[in-house]
Amino acid sequence: MKWMALFSVGGFGLFALVIGVVWGLRKHELFRSGLRTQGTVVDHYKSVSTSVGDPWNRTGPDVSYFPVVEFQTSAGAAIRFRGATGSGVPEYDTGTLVTVAYQPDKPKEAQILNFSQFWLGPVVVIVAGLLFFLMGVGAFFLIGSSDRHLESAQDLIRRQFPTRPDAVFSQEPGGVIKFGPPKKGAAGDRLEDDAG
């Protein structure tokens, strides 16, 4: 059980963490070495999707608006691209000037230079990956500790009841748990009766 928690939850978290770090490093490279210019928000791309947790679409579709920006490269080419992050209401008004970063050899991969458009994606993925990884590791140690305590309790019970290795737990009305010999008719008693 503890290994399942480590590999499923912790493994997913580690995978997301690596993806987020790689994504963030690529963003940092663009931020550090990319050319900067002014662009203009000329439109908004409307994305419509159904909520994952609402298969009957009771709350209506999720609508996100992504800014569409146009700018001119240093070579004079007009480039239009869509922002990386959408929101429920348009983040920019049409005609708004924004700072754009781009690589001369990949101008269509330009990015708007503000936190929500540039850094938010990698930050969210890294934080989520770190949380899942820590939950997986924590579950691994908690389950392992619980198993050790259970084994210690079983050893103690065996020492306390050495003549009845077939003794069992039973739950009484009200949730009280008792320990003692099996009820009449249990396998151990039947064996004793047969032997007699």
C-alpha positions in Angstrom: 0.0 0.0 0.0 2.7 2.5 0.9 4.6 1.7 -2.3 1.4 2.3 -4.3 1.0 5.7 -2.6 4.7 6.6 -3.3 4.6 5.6 -7.0 1.2 6.8 -7.9 0.8 10.1 -6.0 4.5 10.8 -5.5 5.4 9.7 -9.0 2.7 11.9 -10.6 4.0 14.8 -8.5 7.6 14.3 -9.5 6.6 14.1 -13.2 4.6 17.4 -12.9 7.5 19.0 -11.0 10.0 18.1 -13.8 7.6 19.3 -16.5 7.1 22.6 -14.6 10.8 23.1 -14.1 11.6 22.5 -17.8 8.8 24.8 -18.8 10.1 27.5 -16.4 13.7 27.2 -17.7 12.5 27.7 -21.3 10.5 30.8 -20.2 13.6 32.0 -18.4 15.7 31.6 -21.5 13.1 33.7 -23.5 13.0 36.3 -20.7 16.8 36.5 -20.6 17.8 36.5 -24.3 14.6 37.2 -26.2 14.1 40.5 -28.1 11.5 42.9 -26.7 9.0 45.1 -28.5 5.6 46.6 -28.2 2.5 44.7 -29.4 -1.1 45.6 -29.6 -4.1 43.5 -28.4 -6.2 43.2 -31.6 -8.7 40.5 -30.6 -9.7 37.9 -28.1 -9.8 34.1 -28.7 -12.8 32.6 -27.0 -12.3 29.1 -25.7 -15.4 27.1 -24.6 -15.1 23.8 -22.6 -17.4 21.7 -20.4 -16.4 21.3 -16.7 -14.6 18.0 -16.1 -16.6 17.4 -12.9 -19.9 18.3 -14.4 -20.8 15.7 -17.1 -24.4 16.9 -17.4 -23.2 20.5 -17.9 -25.5 21.8 -15.2 -23.4 25.0 -14.6 -23.0 25.8 -18.3 -19.8 25.7 -20.3 -16.5 27.3 -19.1 -15.5 30.3 -21.2 -12.0 31.7 -21.3 -10.7 34.6 -23.3 -7.1 34.6 -24.6 -5.6 37.9 -25.8 -4.6 38.0 -29.5 -1.6 40.2 -30.0 0.0 41.6 -33.1 3.5 43.0 -33.3 6.3 43.7 -35.8 9.6 42.0 -35.7 13.0 43.7 -36.1 13.0 42.4 -39.7 9.6 44.1 -40.4 7.4 41.0 -40.4 3.9 41.3 -38.9 3.3 38.5 -36.4 0.0 37.6 -34.6 -0.1 35.2 -31.7 -2.4 34.1 -28.9 -1.6 34.7 -25.2 -0.6 31.7 -23.0 -3.3 32.3 -20.3 -7.0 32.7 -20.6 -9.4 34.2 -18.1 -13.2 34.3 -17.6 -13.2 38.0 -18.6 -10.8 39.5 -21.1 -7.6 40.5 -19.3 -6.9 43.3 -21.8 -9.1 45.7 -23.8 -8.7 45.7 -27.5 -6.1 48.2 -28.5 -4.0 47.8 -25.3 -0.3 48.0 -25.8 1.7 45.2 -24.2 5.4 44.3 -24.0 6.3 41.2 -26.0 9.4 38.9 -25.9 10.3 36.8 -28.8 13.2 34.9 -30.4 14.2 36.2 -33.9 14.1 32.6 -35.3 10.8 31.7 -33.6 8.7 34.9 -33.6 5.4 33.0 -33.6 6.3 31.7 -30.1 6.3 35.2 -28.7 4.9 35.8 -25.2 3.4 38.7 -23.4 5.7 39.9 -20.6 3.5 40.0 -17.5 3.2 37.5 -14.6 -0.1 35.9 -15.6 0.8 35.4 -19.2 4.5 34.6 -18.8 5.1 32.9 -15.4 1.8 31.7 -14.1 1.7 28.4 -16.0 5.1 27.0 -14.9 4.5 28.3 -11.3 1.2 26.5 -11.0 2.6 23.2 -12.4 5.6 23.3 -10.1 3.6 24.1 -7.0 1.1 21.3 -7.8 3.8 18.8 -8.6 5.6 19.6 -5.3 2.4 19.2 -3.3 1.6 15.8 -4.9 5.2 14.7 -4.4 5.2 15.6 -0.7 1.8 14.0 -0.2 3.1 10.7 -1.8 6.2 10.7 0.3 4.2 11.6 3.5 1.7 8.8 2.8 4.6 6.4 2.3 6.1 7.1 5.7 2.7 7.3 7.5 1.5 4.0 6.1 4.9 2.4 6.9 4.7 3.7 10.5 1.2 2.4 10.8 2.3 -1.0 9.6 5.1 -1.1 12.2 2.7 -0.1 15.0 0.3 -2.8 13.9 3.1 -5.4 13.9 4.2 -4.3 17.4 0.6 -4.6 18.7 0.2 -8.1 17.2 3.5 -9.2 18.8 2.3 -7.8 22.2 -1.1 -9.6 21.8 0.7 -12.9 21.0 2.8 -12.6 24.2 -0.3 -11.7 26.2 -2.3 -14.7 24.9 0.3 -17.4 24.1 -2.2 -20.3 24.6 -4.8 -18.9 22.2 -3.1 -18.1 18.9 -6.5 -18.2 17.3 -7.9 -15.4 19.4 -9.6 -12.7 17.4 -10.9 -9.1 17.6 -14.6 -8.5 17.9 -16.6 -5.3 17.7 -19.3 -4.9 20.3 -22.4 -2.7 20.0 -21.4 0.9 20.4 -18.1 0.5 18.6 -16.2 -1.1 21.5 -13.5 -3.4 20.2 -12.7 -6.5 22.3 -10.0 -9.1 22.0 -10.6 -12.7 23.0 -11.1 -16.3 21.9 -13.2 -16.9 18.8 -16.9 -17.3 19.2 -18.4 -20.7 19.6 -18.5 -22.5 16.2 -15.4 -20.8 14.9 -12.9 -22.9 13.0 -10.6 -23.3 16.0 -13.4 -24.6 18.3 -14.6 -27.0 15.7 -11.1 -28.4 15.4 -11.0 -28.8 19.2 -14.4 -30.5 19.3 -13.5 -32.9 16.5 -10.3 -33.8 18.3 -12.3 -34.4 21.5 
